[in-house]
Amino acid sequence: MIDIPSAESTADDFEDRYGRRPDGVWSAPGRVNLIGEHTDYNDGLVFPFAIERRTWAAVGHREDRLLTVHSGAMPEPAQASLDALSPDGFDGWSAYVFGVVWAMEQRGVSLEGRTGFDLMLASDVPLGAGLSSSAAIECAVAIALNDEWELGLTRRELIYICQLAENGAVGAPTGNMDQTASLMGEPGHGVLIDVRAETADPVPLHFADEELELLVIDTRVHHEHATGGYGARRKSCEDGAAAMGVDSLRDLGEADLPRALETLDDETYRRVKHVITENARVARTAEVVQQDGPRAIGDLLVQSHASMRDDFEISCPELDLAVETALTQGAVGARMTGGGFGGAAIALVDAGRAEEVGAAVEAAFAESGFTAPIVFVVNPAAGAHRDL
């Protein structure tokens, strides 16, 4: 039987490691993006929600300037000093922790006179599944230090700190959708994010009211945003915006697609087309889910997946099979979620049918010779907070 971490178990792990109780335990969730992929760094619209899968951070102050981090998921502890914080010195997973402290200093938090900390991490957010395990770490650490150091930073300021940690310390060129969902999530709600307007509005999703469940299908095809195709897609968007004479693809709408087709090469056009049409789908999804309920958004989810598969080219055979199988089994809608090149798909299914749909996906994967997926239900949950 697998032990599922909790605030209490993380506090106990801290005590076992450091010989004292932590000052507190904080947590932040992973997220599922209902719709709106690769739109955030284009100043666009995204519609994620926080999930129950979380990362816990137990923190206790030290009398010196040393920062130490332990995690049961990592074989070796990591440490740094407040006197010598630099992304060049961060090694692997520790960049998600120490990068937050570095980003705080970059955004004006003085580290002079502060003492260090000991930290214990635990998480049940799957790694590399497109559910934002990295933002869950960053946001848990950020909200913990905001309290521990009595910084008084707002959630919006913490979002920018965590994004800077991801971009500047980890080296992943992402937007701030993940951090916003993790910090601003509410039970039963999605978070409609307008990146350009810097707004994050809760929108009721009504899944339970309509007897629906959101199934996550982790293909176990892992991705790394700091390398590979993610950066190439972002550059294509920037090149497309420049060629179209705008600051951001957010400045373009569907009426601009004919001009884009004449102006851009085929690949750049398809990248731009995805972002423009995805923004429109996000706005429509938020509108429809409130007016007509979640059963009416299925076609929008399917259209989103087709756009990511054909225009943005960030899907993979495992994701396509997961989506196709779920739809064949009667899912209201399905799509890949997250940055792509692996990770997870989501399927909106009738309550009580999640196990049946999941079994069909597992059988289809086995028949195709793919690694067995991990399938589970998620619900819209609360954002980052203090647990103990």
ZAMARGU-4260 file (C-alpha; in steps of 0.2 Angstrom, whole numbers, plus 5000, padded with zeros to 4 digits):
<rodrens>
0) 5000/5000/5000 | 5007/5017/4995 | 5007/5030/5009 | 4999/5046/5003 | 5007/5061/5011
5) 4998/5074/5021 | 5002/5089/5032 | 5003/5079/5047 | 5015/5066/5039 | 5026/5080/5032
10) 5027/5087/5049 | 5032/5070/5056 | 5045/5068/5042 | 5052/5085/5046 | 5054/5080/5065
15) 5062/5064/5060 | 5075/5073/5049 | 5078/5088/5060 | 5074/5083/5077 | 5061/5096/5081
20) 5044/5101/5075 | 5042/5113/5061 | 5036/5130/5063 | 5021/5126/5051 | 5016/5116/5036
25) 5009/5124/5020 | 5003/5117/5004 | 4999/5121/4986 | 4990/5111/4973 | 4994/5105/4956
30) 4982/5110/4942 | 4972/5104/4928 | 4970/5116/4913 | 4952/5114/4907 | 4956/5123/4891
35) 4969/5136/4885 | 4986/5129/4881 | 5001/5140/4876 | 4990/5155/4877 | 4997/5162/4894
40) 5014/5168/4887 | 5005/5176/4873 | 4995/5187/4885 | 4980/5177/4882 | 4966/5168/4891
45) 4967/5152/4901 | 4955/5142/4911 | 4963/5130/4924 | 4958/5124/4941 | 4967/5118/4956
50) 4966/5100/4961 | 4967/5090/4977 | 4984/5083/4973 | 4996/5094/4983 | 5014/5098/4988
55) 5017/5101/5007 | 5031/5111/5014 | 5036/5109/5032 | 5047/5124/5037 | 5057/5128/5053
60) 5069/5143/5055 | 5087/5141/5058 | 5099/5153/5067 | 5112/5154/5053 | 5110/5159/5035
65) 5109/5141/5028 | 5094/5134/5018 | 5092/5115/5018 | 5079/5105/5009 | 5074/5086/5010
70) 5061/5076/5001 | 5057/5058/5002 | 5056/5058/4983 | 5074/5063/4981 | 5089/5053/4986
75) 5100/5067/4992 | 5096/5083/5002 | 5101/5100/4995 | 5107/5116/5003 | 5111/5134/4999
80) 5116/5150/5008 | 5107/5166/5008 | 5124/5174/5006 | 5127/5166/4989 | 5111/5163/4980
85) 5113/5161/4961 | 5103/5150/4948 | 5121/5145/4942 | 5123/5136/4959 | 5106/5127/4959
90) 5106/5109/4956 | 5091/5099/4948 | 5075/5099/4958 | 5082/5111/4971 | 5080/5125/4959
95) 5062/5125/4962 | 5065/5129/4980 | 5080/5140/4981 | 5074/5148/4965 | 5059/5155/4974
100) 5071/5163/4987 | 5082/5170/4973 | 5066/5177/4964 | 5060/5185/4980 | 5077/5195/4981
105) 5076/5199/4963 | 5058/5207/4966 | 5064/5218/4980 | 5063/5207/4996 | 5079/5210/5006
110) 5088/5195/5013 | 5099/5205/5024 | 5097/5200/5042 | 5086/5185/5038 | 5090/5168/5045
115) 5089/5152/5035 | 5077/5138/5036 | 5075/5119/5036 | 5062/5112/5024 | 5054/5095/5021
120) 5044/5093/5005 | 5031/5079/5001 | 5019/5078/4986 | 5006/5067/4978 | 5006/5078/4962
125) 5013/5066/4948 | 5030/5072/4941 | 5030/5075/4922 | 5012/5072/4920 | 5007/5090/4914
130) 4998/5093/4931 | 5011/5107/4936 | 5021/5098/4950 | 5034/5111/4948 | 5022/5126/4952
135) 5015/5116/4967 | 5033/5116/4974 | 5036/5134/4970 | 5019/5140/4977 | 5020/5130/4993
140) 5038/5136/4997 | 5033/5154/4992 | 5017/5155/5003 | 5027/5146/5017 | 5041/5159/5017
145) 5029/5173/5015 | 5022/5168/5032 | 5038/5162/5040 | 5047/5178/5036 | 5032/5189/5038
150) 5034/5197/5021 | 5016/5202/5018 | 5016/5199/5000 | 5000/5198/4990 | 4995/5182/4980
155) 4998/5192/4964 | 5016/5196/4970 | 5019/5178/4974 | 5013/5173/4957 | 5026/5184/4949
160) 5039/5177/4961 | 5035/5159/4957 | 5035/5163/4938 | 5052/5171/4939 | 5059/5156/4949
165) 5052/5145/4935 | 5059/5156/4921 | 5075/5162/4928 | 5081/5148/4940 | 5074/5133/4932
170) 5075/5139/4915 | 5058/5134/4908 | 5051/5148/4897 | 5033/5146/4904 | 5019/5159/4908
175) 5011/5161/4925 | 4995/5151/4922 | 5001/5136/4933 | 5006/5148/4948 | 4990/5158/4946
180) 4979/5142/4947 | 4989/5135/4962 | 4988/5151/4972 | 4971/5157/4967 | 4961/5141/4965
185) 4944/5139/4974 | 4934/5123/4978 | 4921/5119/4964 | 4928/5133/4953 | 4939/5136/4938
190) 4950/5151/4937 | 4948/5161/4921 | 4964/5170/4919 | 4967/5185/4908 | 4986/5186/4908
195) 4986/5204/4899 | 4973/5211/4911 | 4981/5202/4926 | 4964/5196/4932 | 4960/5179/4939
200) 4941/5176/4941 | 4933/5161/4949 | 4920/5153/4938 | 4909/5139/4945 | 4911/5123/4935
205) 4896/5113/4941 | 4903/5096/4938 | 4895/5088/4953 | 4878/5097/4950 | 4878/5089/4932
210) 4884/5072/4939 | 4901/5073/4930 | 4918/5069/4934 | 4935/5075/4927 | 4946/5060/4923
215) 4965/5063/4922 | 4974/5050/4911 | 4993/5051/4914 | 5001/5044/4899 | 5018/5042/4909
220) 5026/5050/4894 | 5037/5063/4903 | 5042/5080/4897 | 5054/5093/4901 | 5049/5111/4898
225) 5066/5118/4900 | 5072/5109/4885 | 5065/5104/4868 | 5049/5109/4859 | 5041/5121/4872
230) 5054/5135/4869 | 5053/5132/4850 | 5034/5135/4851 | 5036/5150/4861 | 5049/5157/4848
235) 5037/5153/4834 | 5023/5164/4843 | 5035/5178/4845 | 5041/5177/4827 | 5023/5177/4821
240) 5018/5192/4832 | 5033/5202/4825 | 5029/5197/4807 | 5010/5202/4810 | 5016/5219/4817
245) 5009/5217/4834 | 5016/5216/4852 | 5008/5199/4856 | 4996/5187/4848 | 4983/5193/4860
250) 4981/5208/4848 | 4975/5196/4835 | 4958/5189/4832 | 4950/5176/4821 | 4947/5190/4808
255) 4966/5191/4806 | 4968/5173/4801 | 4967/5177/4782 | 4981/5190/4783 | 4991/5178/4794
260) 4989/5165/4780 | 4996/5177/4767 | 5010/5184/4778 | 5017/5169/4788 | 5026/5153/4782
265) 5015/5137/4785 | 5022/5131/4801 | 5022/5149/4810 | 5004/5151/4803 | 4998/5135/4811
270) 5006/5140/4828 | 4998/5157/4827 | 4981/5150/4822 | 4981/5138/4837 | 4984/5153/4849
275) 4971/5164/4841 | 4958/5150/4840 | 4962/5144/4858 | 4959/5161/4865 | 4942/5161/4857
280) 4938/5143/4864 | 4943/5148/4882 | 4931/5163/4882 | 4918/5153/4874 | 4920/5139/4887
285) 4919/5151/4902 | 4903/5158/4895 | 4895/5141/4890 | 4899/5133/4907 | 4890/5146/4916
290) 4875/5148/4904 | 4872/5130/4899 | 4882/5119/4911 | 4898/5108/4908 | 4889/5096/4897
295) 4889/5109/4884 | 4908/5112/4883 | 4912/5095/4876 | 4915/5100/4858 | 4926/5115/4863
300) 4937/5102/4872 | 4938/5091/4857 | 4942/5106/4846 | 4956/5111/4857 | 4964/5094/4856
305) 4963/5094/4837 | 4971/5111/4837 | 4986/5106/4848 | 4988/5090/4838 | 4987/5097/4821
310) 4992/5116/4822 | 5003/5117/4837 | 5009/5099/4836 | 5012/5096/4854 | 5002/5080/4856
315) 5009/5062/4855 | 5002/5045/4850 | 4998/5041/4868 | 4989/5057/4871 | 4979/5055/4855
320) 4974/5037/4859 | 4969/5042/4877 | 4957/5056/4870 | 4950/5045/4856 | 4947/5030/4867
325) 4938/5041/4880 | 4927/5049/4867 | 4923/5032/4860 | 4917/5027/4878 | 4905/5041/4879
330) 4915/5055/4887 | 4907/5072/4885 | 4923/5079/4879 | 4942/5076/4880 | 4959/5084/4877
335) 4977/5084/4881 | 4981/5096/4895 | 4997/5104/4900 | 5012/5110/4889 | 5012/5094/4878
340) 5025/5082/4872 | 5018/5069/4884 | 5010/5072/4901 | 4991/5069/4903 | 4974/5070/4895
345) 4958/5074/4903 | 4941/5067/4900 | 4924/5074/4906 | 4914/5058/4910 | 4897/5054/4918
350) 4899/5051/4937 | 4901/5033/4940 | 4909/5029/4923 | 4926/5035/4927 | 4932/5017/4931
355) 4925/5010/4915 | 4932/5023/4904 | 4949/5021/4913 | 4949/5003/4910 | 4945/5005/4892
360) 4960/5017/4890 | 4971/5005/4899 | 4966/4991/4887 | 4969/5002/4872 | 4986/5006/4878
365) 4991/4988/4881 | 4985/4984/4864 | 4996/4997/4856 | 5011/4992/4867 | 5011/5008/4877
370) 5016/5009/4895 | 5001/5007/4906 | 4993/5024/4910 | 4989/5030/4927 | 4970/5036/4928
375) 4962/5045/4942 | 4948/5057/4945 | 4951/5075/4951 | 4940/5089/4958 | 4942/5108/4958
380) 4950/5111/4975 | 4957/5125/4986 | 4973/5135/4982 | 4989/5137/4992 | 4986/5139/5011
385) 4993/5135/5028 | 4988/5118/5034 | 4997/5117/5051
</rodrens>
